[in-house]
């Protein structure tokens, strides 16, 4: 997992963001970006600036987006926390499908600078050999920045690699499906492509979930029996398929 600075305040994009983003993506590493909060500026405006800057370099649906809330230059706990809440509320609106949370350290949280943020995942900076107890308002931490290695910050996820993937997927919307009845002029291959998927996926969805007619059942059995060319030929009318809805 790698995170890179994207923005600070409303007018401080990272000039190396594009280079870093492209390099990380090329390596296939789980990645994301963070924004360093300026509590003297509007939280919502900073979130909008953060998303705009990250979108310019390539915002993926699985990118983790973090608010770095630890600015020593601040107007006090209450105003800082209010700014942070406004940032996260706007981030919820602008990037609802992206994993997101708050990065901070224990003293900053316990002095009230993170009040009202406890329902967001916590990325806790705590250099130590053993895992920390999360500070209020959090009951647990999601990531723990435990130290450095070769001059680079290193972190631990609170779970396995499979748990991390599941956590990232948990932000994605539940898939939606529609039932389609063929009119007799299109191949399954072309129908699947119209819905952003493959013929193999449609076959599996329909066989698993239905509903489908006896004719559809016989057609699927023929394909699974070895008549693979059928998926590229026009289908007969009246076959019933389960298809994913393409998100708008």
TIZA-558635 format. One record per residue (C-alpha): x, y, z. Coordinates in steps of 0.02 Angstrom, whole numbers. Layout:
// TIZA-558635
R        X        Y        Z
R        X        Y        Z
...
// end
This chain:
// TIZA-558635
R        X        Y        Z
R        0        0        0
R       64      172      -46
R      -10      344      -12
R       51      506      -89
R       23      688      -46
R      -98      766     -168
R     -143      936      -96
R     -131     1053       54
R     -254     1194       84
R     -347     1250      -72
R     -203     1302     -183
R      -54     1188     -151
R      -56     1036     -268
R       93      919     -261
R      199      949     -419
R      258      767     -414
R       83      694     -398
R       67      637     -579
R      238      553     -580
R      205      466     -414
R       28      412     -460
R       82      337     -627
R      230      246     -550
R      127      172     -408
R      -13      118     -526
R      112       35     -642
R      174      -71     -498
R       -2     -131     -458
R        9      -73     -278
R     -147      -24     -181
R     -137      163     -177
R     -217      329     -136
R     -184      508      -86
R     -200      622       63
R     -240      805       94
R     -152      907      228
R     -288     1010      312
R     -271     1197      336
R     -396     1234      476
R     -398     1418      430
R     -478     1381      261
R     -649     1309      222
R     -657     1121      241
R     -779     1092       98
R     -677     1199      -21
R     -520     1102       23
R     -608      937      -13
R     -663     1001     -183
R     -486     1058     -221
R     -418      888     -166
R     -535      790     -278
R     -506      906     -426
R     -317      888     -410
R     -325      700     -391
R     -448      682     -535
R     -324      775     -645
R     -192      640     -618
R     -317      497     -627
R     -442      456     -489
R     -479      270     -477
R     -633      203     -388
R     -521      103     -271
R     -404      248     -226
R     -397      276      -39
R     -427      458        5
R     -366      525      172
R     -381      685      270
R     -216      723      358
R     -277      814      513
R     -124      861      617
R      -85     1043      578
R        7     1124      724
R      -45     1293      654
R     -229     1294      695
R     -365     1404      774
R     -399     1280      915
R     -479     1110      936
R     -661     1157      905
R     -631     1255      744
R     -506     1128      681
R     -626      984      710
R     -768     1081      626
R     -658     1112      474
R     -610      928      468
R     -792      873      479
R     -839      991      338
R     -698      919      233
R     -753      740      261
R     -937      779      232
R     -893      855       63
R     -779      708       24
R     -926      592       59
R    -1025      684      -75
R     -886      700     -204
R     -810      525     -190
R     -942      413     -109
R     -871      254     -186
R     -691      281     -131
R     -617      213       31
R     -583      363      144
R     -534      408      319
R     -434      520      436
R     -247      520      474
R     -191      594      639
R      -90      561      797
R     -143      523      975
R     -116      692     1059
R     -204      784      919
R     -355      672      936
R     -364      672     1126
R     -360      862     1133
R     -520      874     1031
R     -451      917      859
R     -540      764      786
R     -707      778      875
R     -850      706      775
R     -739      604      659
R     -748      438      750
R     -861      355      620
R     -725      372      488
R     -583      245      475
R     -428      297      572
R     -249      298      506
R     -149      325      664
R       30      390      671
R      112      306      821
R      295      256      803
R      313      106      918
R      353      -80      923
R      178     -132      978
R        6      -85      915
R      -73       67      997
R     -237       87     1087
R     -343      202      977
R     -377      376     1047
R     -552      445     1065
R     -662      472      968
R     -608      307      887
R     -638      131      950
R     -511       52      832
R     -382       95      701
R     -382       41      519
R     -200       83      479
R      -55      110      596
R      101      207      544
R      224      121      658
R      392      191      603
R      512      211      459
R      616       97      351
R      757      169      246
R      690      342      276
R      514      300      217
R      359      290      328
R      294      114      350
R      119       61      399
R       18      -89      452
R     -162     -131      408
R     -271     -199      547
R     -304     -365      462
R     -246     -476      320
R     -216     -431      138
R     -385     -510       99
R     -465     -402      234
R     -389     -247      154
R     -462     -294      -15
R     -631     -327       65
R     -626     -159      154
R     -589      -69      -10
R     -731     -164      -96
R     -851     -119       44
R     -860       59      -22
R     -916        3     -194
R    -1105        6     -228
R    -1199     -157     -227
R    -1212     -223     -405
R    -1381     -200     -488
R    -1454     -317     -618
R    -1589     -315     -750
R    -1681     -455     -841
R    -1671     -450    -1030
R    -1775     -552    -1154
R    -1696     -574    -1326
R    -1782     -515    -1484
R    -1682     -631    -1597
R    -1558     -515    -1682
R    -1409     -500    -1565
R    -1272     -617    -1506
R    -1239     -647    -1322
R    -1065     -578    -1349
R    -1134     -410    -1412
R    -1269     -403    -1278
R    -1141     -430    -1141
R    -1027     -296    -1215
R    -1170     -170    -1210
R    -1178     -200    -1023
R     -992     -185     -994
R     -961     -370     -963
R     -924     -535    -1050
R    -1032     -675    -1118
R     -954     -793     -991
R    -1007     -678     -849
R    -1185     -666     -914
R    -1194     -855     -929
R    -1136     -876     -749
R    -1255     -741     -683
R    -1405     -815     -773
R    -1366     -994     -724
R    -1339     -941     -543
R    -1480     -816     -517
R    -1609     -841     -653
R    -1749     -817     -688
R    -1737     -903     -856
R    -1847    -1004     -971
R    -1831    -1185    -1023
R    -1766    -1125    -1191
R    -1632    -1022    -1104
R    -1584    -1171     -996
R    -1564    -1281    -1151
R    -1462    -1144    -1240
R    -1344    -1128    -1090
R    -1322    -1317    -1082
R    -1274    -1319    -1266
R    -1141    -1187    -1236
R    -1073    -1274    -1083
R    -1078    -1436    -1181
R     -950    -1367    -1304
R    -1046    -1263    -1432
R     -947    -1106    -1389
R     -976    -1025    -1558
R    -1158     -996    -1508
R    -1110     -844    -1403
R    -1056     -750    -1561
R    -1208     -796    -1667
R    -1380     -710    -1661
R    -1485     -785    -1522
R    -1663     -847    -1549
R    -1803     -738    -1478
R    -1872     -770    -1304
R    -1710     -810    -1211
R    -1701     -729    -1039
R    -1538     -661     -970
R    -1475     -584     -809
R    -1370     -430     -849
R    -1275     -305     -742
R    -1331     -125     -744
R    -1192       -7     -795
R    -1170      127     -657
R    -1213      302     -717
// end
